[in-house]
Amino acid sequence: FRETLLCSLVKLDQIHRSKVFSKENVPSPVSKSRPNINRKINKKEITIVGAGLMGHGIALEFASAGHNVVINDLNPKLLREAMDRSRTGLELLVKDGRIFASEVPEVMSRITSVHELKKAVEKCDVLIEATFEDLALKQRLFRQFDQWAPNNSLLLSNTSTYLPSSLASQVSRPERVAVTHYFNPPHLLPVV
């Protein structure tokens, strides 16, 4: 179990190392140098469940690194707002000189919103749950992820409250479950 979980976390680490705004690649405010968003990466399909404050930022992180991202939420208004906040976040990065304005449409084209949970998770390589801190909700979602997500998907939670075991106990492949806690804004700060 530990070896499998360690392999899963190493894969997640490799994905994060490929992100545009990794610690090594974030330009200093003084230099205004830009990250290389055109470098070759091993592209992954990422699903973010929860379109609130953290969800859109996590989506931005992965889309900026060249991955395709699906944001899912039951609330259509939150999905629209997440797309708007993603564009606003990119525009702020343009103003700060961290990306070119011409890169905004390319990054935004990698982010889609999907209302239906099953459709959102059925092709993901990495799934990150970013809903509010309600254990019963998170456990119900993880049971659904277990049914619908591919068997090799990493099932992650952005929880800052619950132990990974409280979520892993809900799935048939607990070695694929981990907690990846982001701070705000997640597209600029490293995951814990």
N, C-alpha and C positions, 0 to 999 in steps of 0.2 A: 504494500500500500504506500509506504513512504517513498519508495523508488519511483513509483508511477506518478505520485503527486509532485515529486521533485522534478521529474521530466516535464510535467505539465507547466510548472512554474518557470523552468528554463525556457520552454517555448514562448511563454508570455513575455519573459525578459527579452528574448530575441526580437519579438514584435516591437516591444517598447524601445529597444535600442535602435530600431529602424525609423523611429518617429522623427519628424522634422525638428521639433522643438525639444530634443533631448538636451540634457545639461551641456554636453560638449558642443552642441550645434546652435544654442541660443546665442544670438549676437549680443554683445554688450550694448547698453544704451548709448555709449560713447561712439563705438565704431560704426554702428548701423549697418554692419555687414549682413548679408542675407543668407539664410539656409538654402541648401541645394535641394529643391523639391523635385528635381527631375532625375535624381539618381535611381538606379535600378534597385528594387526591393522585391522580396517574396510577398506578393500581394495577398492579403487575407480578406475574408468576408466577416465583417464585424457587425454584431447586433447590439444595440443599446436599448434596454427595456426601462422606460421612464424618461419622459421628455422634459423634465423640470430643469432647474438651474444646473445641476451637475451633468445630466444626460446630454444636453447640447454641447457642453464643453468637452466631454469625453469623445463625443462624435467628431468634434473639430480636431482633436488631437490625432485621431486615427486617419481621418480624411486628409489632413495636411501632410501626413506621412505617405499618402498614396493608396491607402486601403479603401475599399468600398464599405460604406456604413449604412445600416438601416436603423432608424430611430423608431421605436414603437411606444405607443401610449394609448390608453382607452379614450382619452380626451382629445378630440380633434383640434380644439382650440390650443391645447398645449403643444401639439405637433406643429401647428402653424407658427406658434411663437418660438418654438425651438429652431425652426428653419430661419426665422427672422433674426434670432439672437446669434445664430451661427454666422450669418452674413455680417451682422454688426461686429462680431468678434474679429472677423477677417478684415473688415474695414479699419478697425482700430490697429491691427497689425500693419496695415498699409500705411496709416498715418504715422506710426512709430518707425517706419522704414524697415520692418522685418520681412515683409514680402512685397512683391510688386502688385499693383492694381490688376494687371493682366492675369494674375494667378488666382484671383478670387473666383471667377466662374469655373475654373478647372476643379478647384477644391470643392466648391458647392455642388458640382455635378456628381461628386462621389457620395453625397449624402442624400438619402431618400427617406421619406416617412411612410410608415405602414401602420394602419390602424389595427389590422387583424394579427394577433399574437402568433398563431400557428404559421402564417405566411412569413412573418418577420424572422422567425427562428429556424425555419426548416433547412436553410442552406448555410448557416453561419459556421465559421471556424472558431470564433471567440464570441461569447455572449456575456455581456456585462449588465447585471441588474442594478438599476439606479433609482429605485422607487423610495418612497418615504419609509421611515423606520417603524415598520409594523411586521412583527415576526410571522404572524399567521398569513399575511399577504405574501411575504417573501417565500415562505414554505410552500404555499399553494403554487406560486410561480415556478419554483424549482421542480415541483412535481410535473408541471406542464412542460418545462424545458426538457426534462428527462424523457418525456414521451415524444416530443416533436423535433428537438434539435438532433443533428447527426451525432452518432456515437462517439466520434473523435473530437467533438467540440469541448472547449474549455468553458465551464460554467462558473462565472465569477460574480461576486457581489461587491458593490461599493459601500456596504454597510460599515458604520463606525461603532455599532452597538452590539451586534450578535457574533457569536463564534462561528467559524466555518462549519463546525460539526453540527450546529443546529440546522444548517441548510443541506449539508452532505447527507444527513440522515434521511432526507426526503427523496433521494435519487438512487438508482440502481448502479451508478458508477461514481461513488463518492470520491475516488481518486482524481476526478476531473473538476472538483469544486475547490475554490479558493476565494479569499477575500482580497480585493485590490482597492484600497481606500485612496481616493483622490481628494486633494484640497482644491479650493476654489481660487483662481480659475484652473480647471484641470488641463486645459490645453497649453498651459505655461508652467505649471508646477509638477514635479515628478510624482509618480504614484508611489504610495507606501506599501 
